[in-house]
Amino acid sequence: MEIFDTNSFRNTEYVNNEFRNHVISANKNVNHLLHDISNTIIDLVAIDKAFSLKELRKTLQAKLTLDDENEDYFYSNTHDLYNQYQMICRNESRKKLGLRFAIYQGGLRDDSRQFCIERNGKCYSESEIQQWEKLDFQGKSKNYNPLYDSGGINCVHRLDWISDELAKRLRPDLFLVLINLV
């Protein structure tokens, strides 16, 4: 069995560019704070440092002066951008491994959106996930990419990519569809 480091895509030119492009396309008027957050994420990854969201915020707070108006924006965007970078890396890892199915995971909170409640803990094919882009739902971000944004703004969910074998046990119906397409 081949051992594969899922962090191997961190700080690659492709992932960093994909992240920058996603941030810019989702926020046509990228402001100074958003720019600093995204660049700091890339800088932290560039020094090959494993970092948490808490560490990212601490690093940024040392660099930035936040007023009350920017504080909520800061917390929301650090969360989303941190997760988007992680999801872009996961997506590259799953492509390298040839994984085509994922479980939508993250649990539920009192304020979970209907979109997340309906999907939490369930298995989906890549093509089903891509279809979410066409949906309209509360919290959907501009230029939403379901592979990077899960349930939208401030979502705690992620796609955990799984093997065909596990997906077949969880959702045999997906494989009936695939067999009929061949």
Backbone torsions as a table, in degrees:
resi	resn	phi	psi	omega
1	MET	NA	131.1	179.6
2	GLU	-78.5	133.8	176.2
3	ILE	-93.4	132.4	-175.2
4	PHE	-127.6	126.7	179.5
5	ASP	-86.9	111.1	-178.2
6	THR	-68.2	-14.4	176.7
7	ASN	-86.2	-1.4	-175.0
8	SER	-64.8	-16.1	179.3
9	PHE	-91.6	-8.0	177.5
10	ARG	-62.4	137.9	176.9
11	ASN	63.1	27.9	171.0
12	THR	-90.3	154.2	-179.1
13	GLU	-58.0	-41.6	-179.3
14	TYR	-61.4	-50.4	-177.2
15	VAL	-62.9	-44.7	179.6
16	ASN	-62.5	-42.3	178.3
17	ASN	-67.7	-40.9	178.2
18	GLU	-61.4	-42.0	177.9
19	PHE	-63.0	-49.5	179.3
20	ARG	-59.1	-45.5	-179.3
21	ASN	-62.6	-39.2	179.6
22	HIS	-66.7	-42.4	179.0
23	VAL	-63.2	-45.9	-177.9
24	ILE	-67.6	-43.6	-178.1
25	SER	-68.9	-30.9	179.1
26	ALA	-79.1	-20.5	-175.9
27	ASN	-135.5	80.8	-174.9
28	LYS	-52.9	-35.1	178.0
29	ASN	-105.5	71.2	-177.8
30	VAL	-63.0	116.8	-179.4
31	ASN	-86.3	173.4	-175.6
32	HIS	-59.3	-43.2	-177.9
33	LEU	-64.7	-46.0	179.1
34	LEU	-63.0	-40.5	177.5
35	HIS	-61.3	-45.9	178.7
36	ASP	-62.2	-41.6	-179.5
37	ILE	-63.0	-50.8	-177.1
38	SER	-64.8	-41.2	178.9
39	ASN	-67.3	-35.4	178.3
40	THR	-66.4	-38.5	175.8
41	ILE	-59.0	-47.9	180.0
42	ILE	-64.1	-40.7	178.0
43	ASP	-62.4	-43.2	179.8
44	LEU	-64.8	-39.6	177.8
45	VAL	-67.3	-36.8	-177.7
46	ALA	-62.1	-30.3	178.5
47	ILE	-88.4	13.1	175.9
48	ASP	55.7	41.6	179.7
49	LYS	-104.7	124.1	171.8
50	ALA	-71.7	128.6	-176.0
51	PHE	-138.8	150.5	178.3
52	SER	-97.5	170.5	175.3
53	LEU	-61.2	-38.8	178.8
54	LYS	-61.4	-43.1	178.6
55	GLU	-66.9	-38.6	176.9
56	LEU	-59.5	-48.0	-179.5
57	ARG	-62.6	-40.9	180.0
58	LYS	-63.7	-43.2	178.3
59	THR	-62.3	-44.2	-179.9
60	LEU	-66.8	-41.7	-179.1
61	GLN	-63.5	-28.7	176.6
62	ALA	-71.4	-25.9	-178.0
63	LYS	-93.0	-26.0	-170.3
64	LEU	-113.5	156.0	170.6
65	THR	-110.0	114.6	-177.5
66	LEU	-104.2	130.6	171.4
67	ASP	-96.3	174.4	-177.2
68	ASP	-57.7	-35.9	-178.4
69	GLU	-65.0	-37.3	-177.1
70	ASN	-88.4	-12.6	-173.8
71	GLU	-64.2	-47.5	177.9
72	ASP	-62.6	-43.5	177.7
73	TYR	-58.3	-43.7	179.8
74	PHE	-59.2	-51.5	-176.8
75	TYR	-65.4	-41.3	179.1
76	SER	-65.2	-46.4	-175.9
77	ASN	-74.6	-33.1	175.9
78	THR	-64.5	-40.7	177.9
79	HIS	-60.2	-52.9	-175.9
80	ASP	-64.8	-45.6	-177.9
81	LEU	-67.6	-39.0	176.3
82	TYR	-59.8	-46.9	179.5
83	ASN	-66.9	-38.1	179.1
84	GLN	-62.9	-41.9	178.6
85	TYR	-61.9	-43.9	178.8
86	GLN	-61.8	-41.2	-178.7
87	MET	-68.3	-35.5	177.1
88	ILE	-64.4	-42.3	176.7
89	CYS	-63.6	-43.7	178.3
90	ARG	-60.9	-41.1	-178.9
91	ASN	-64.1	-41.3	177.6
92	GLU	-65.6	-39.1	178.3
93	SER	-62.5	-46.5	-177.4
94	ARG	-66.1	-34.8	177.2
95	LYS	-64.8	-43.4	178.9
96	LYS	-60.7	-36.9	-180.0
97	LEU	-84.4	-8.8	-179.7
98	GLY	75.2	26.1	-179.2
99	LEU	-81.9	134.4	-174.5
100	ARG	-119.0	-1.9	-175.3
101	PHE	-132.6	148.6	-178.7
102	ALA	-142.6	155.0	171.9
103	ILE	-104.3	130.6	178.1
104	TYR	-82.3	108.1	-171.4
105	GLN	-127.0	155.7	176.0
106	GLY	155.4	-9.4	179.9
107	GLY	80.3	-179.9	-179.0
108	LEU	-122.7	148.2	176.9
109	ARG	-121.9	172.7	177.7
110	ASP	-59.4	-31.5	-177.0
111	ASP	-103.3	20.4	179.1
112	SER	-61.4	141.3	178.7
113	ARG	-78.2	156.8	178.5
114	GLN	-57.6	-39.4	178.2
115	PHE	-54.0	-46.4	-177.4
116	CYS	-75.4	-37.5	178.5
117	ILE	-59.3	-43.7	-178.1
118	GLU	-67.6	-26.1	-174.0
119	ARG	-105.4	-18.5	-173.4
120	ASN	-53.3	125.8	175.8
121	GLY	77.2	6.3	-177.1
122	LYS	-103.4	155.0	-178.3
123	CYS	-95.6	138.1	-179.6
124	TYR	-138.1	149.9	172.9
125	SER	-81.4	161.6	177.7
126	GLU	-57.0	-41.4	-178.7
127	SER	-66.8	-35.8	175.4
128	GLU	-64.9	-41.5	179.2
129	ILE	-62.2	-43.6	-180.0
130	GLN	-60.5	-30.5	179.8
131	GLN	-65.9	-21.7	179.9
132	TRP	-62.2	-23.8	179.2
133	GLU	-59.0	-30.0	-177.5
134	LYS	-82.4	-11.8	-177.5
135	LEU	-80.8	155.1	173.5
136	ASP	-112.8	124.6	-179.4
137	PHE	-151.8	158.4	179.6
138	GLN	-60.5	132.9	177.7
139	GLY	88.9	-2.1	180.0
140	LYS	-66.6	127.7	-177.7
141	SER	-83.9	162.3	174.8
142	LYS	-61.9	142.5	179.4
143	ASN	52.8	42.7	-179.6
144	TYR	-54.6	130.7	173.1
145	ASN	-123.4	111.5	-174.9
146	PRO	-61.6	-23.6	178.4
147	LEU	-74.8	-20.6	-177.7
148	TYR	-113.8	-26.3	-169.2
149	ASP	-109.8	-3.8	-179.2
150	SER	45.1	-116.0	-176.8
151	GLY	-93.3	15.6	175.0
152	GLY	98.9	-153.5	-173.7
153	ILE	-62.4	129.4	179.1
154	ASN	61.6	22.4	178.7
155	CYS	-76.6	139.6	179.2
156	VAL	-98.6	2.7	-177.6
157	HIS	-85.4	159.6	178.3
158	ARG	-145.4	164.7	174.2
159	LEU	-99.4	118.0	175.0
160	ASP	-101.3	109.0	-174.9
161	TRP	-75.0	138.6	-174.2
162	ILE	-130.9	165.6	-179.9
163	SER	-71.1	160.4	174.9
164	ASP	-59.1	-38.5	-177.7
165	GLU	-61.7	-46.2	178.9
166	LEU	-67.2	-41.9	178.7
167	ALA	-60.6	-38.9	179.9
168	LYS	-64.2	-37.4	177.3
169	ARG	-69.7	-38.4	-178.3
170	LEU	-77.4	-36.0	-175.4
171	ARG	-140.5	72.1	-179.8
172	PRO	-57.5	-26.8	179.6
173	ASP	-60.5	-30.3	178.5
174	LEU	-63.4	-35.6	-176.8
175	PHE	-80.9	-25.5	173.1
176	LEU	-64.9	-40.4	178.2
177	VAL	-65.0	-44.9	-179.0
178	LEU	-64.4	-39.0	179.1
179	ILE	-64.6	-40.5	179.9
180	ASN	-68.8	-22.3	179.3
181	LEU	-80.6	-21.5	-175.7
182	VAL	-81.8	NA	NA
